[in-house]
Amino acid sequence: MNGTTLPKVIFGTSGLGNLYVALPDEIKLSIVDECIKCSPDQVVFDTAGKYGAGLALEVLGRSLKKLGVSPDDVLISNKLGWLRTELKTDEPTFEPGVWRNLKHDAIQKISYDGILECYEQGNNLLGDYHAELVSVHDPDEYLLAAEDETDEQRRYLDILGAYRALHDLKRQGKVKSIGVGAKDWRVIARIAEDVALDWVMIANSMTIHSHPPQLLNFMSALEERNITIINSSVFNGGFLTGSAYYNYQLTDPVKDIALYKWRERFYQLCNDYNIKPVEACVVFGAKAPGVSSIALNTTQVERVAQNVALPDSVIPDGFWEEMKNSGLIDADYVSRFL
């Protein structure tokens, strides 16, 4: 990725933006500090204007400054496309129900000028720091909001315009590399056909619970093109590790009984093999073709060091075989990658 080698784990920052819980500032500072201490080389953070409507950017920049971290010792990825705005309702409108105690709202602005506005705002919120890895965030959501086919085509042109802006920033030497961050990998595939990408971040799609063969084939194709892959949200928004939210949507134990039954059987096998579910999820996600890094977020200081060690967890072959035989994971995945 343009000479940049990413570590096995990069640190997500949605927790700094009050995802699910509003942490005290001193806890957030401790989390950032621990991320730095657990990084033998340059520490890498992944953030976004969407995370707490810019709060994560603010907290990250403020924390790094308070800790006396040199801008040269940190690499920041900012996923662009969401712009902080005034909060005019009881809770933010951009992703209701999952963010806590926010003082701002956010709107999606994807276009040539819109992405530059997001880039400038992001750097302003970071203060003494700036993002060197940039991407268009949630282009899948932007397309999904189209009113009709004509509007969808216009919105896709907006996305291409946003990438022209990012490539201009790269030519000017302001950023190092360009990527995309999306939950719908099919939109990533579409963009990858039209845009020169250095990296992609696939969220919620390549997990131990969901790993369609078409996605695996696409990831193999990216690997052949030397496009770096970051696998994110390998716990399906926390559900696989005990949360009631699946891909950031609140689940219902009755309506979503199949999900809960899958998790129950998964937990039982983990228990049988003395494996932590989080270990199985991360190792599985890291074994997918082309994956160089896993993005992991935490709201607990003590979890940072544990997260760094997760990709190296040893999982017995018998566990994967039983997962396959129980129909919990795809047999083809086991034969190809595990």
Secondary structure, DSSP 8 states (H G I E B T S, - for coil): -TT----SEEEE-GGGGTBSS---HHHHHHHHHHHHHT-SS-EEEEEETTTTTTHHHHHHHHHHHHTT--GGGEEEEEEESEEEEE--SSS-SSSTTTB-S-SEEEEE--SHHHHHHHHHHHHHHHTT---SEEEEE-HHHHHHT-SSHHHHHHHHHHHHHHHHHHHHHHHTTS-SEEEEEES-HHHHHHHHHHS--SEEEEESSSSSS---HHHHHHHHHHHHTT-EEEEE-TTTTTGGGT-SEETTEE--TTTTHHHHHHHHHHHHHHHHTT--HHHHHHHHHHHSTTEEEEEE--S-TTHHHHHHHGGG----HHHHHHHHHTTSS-HHHHHHH-
